[in-house]
Amino acid sequence: MAATTLTVTVNGGTTPVSIVVNLFKNGQPESSLIKTGTFTQKFTGLTKGKYTLFIGGANPAGGNTKCELTQDQIILQPPDDSPITKRGKKYLVGFHFKIN
């Protein structure tokens, strides 16, 4: 079984709303969580399949949010899309990966 770690870093203040994270496996909901600021979340026990991880929220005024997924046990699709830094009022980040 594989694992990956999501790190979300909020820069420039506090988030005005919660950060929502949803993990899907082969198009089906796998898990979800809600956080209020910078956090690290480890996803363990991941089995063979295709996954999508969505992170959505709002940035602090004038700030940004960086989302990073460790790649040591997963294969990102495309392979170079971590980390992603989003500016502006709102953001939605999607990571697509597979486990062989």
Number of C-alpha atoms within 10 A of each C-alpha: 10 14 16 17 16 19 17 22 15 22 18 12 13 16 21 14 15 15 21 15 20 16 20 16 19 12 10 10 13 14 12 13 12 13 15 14 19 16 13 14 13 12 13 11 10 17 14 14 11 18 23 20 20 15 20 17 22 22 25 20 15 11 17 21 23 17 22 17 21 16 16 10 15 21 16 20 14 10 12 10 14 15 15 15 15 18 16 13 14 14 16 13 15 16 21 19 18 18 16 11
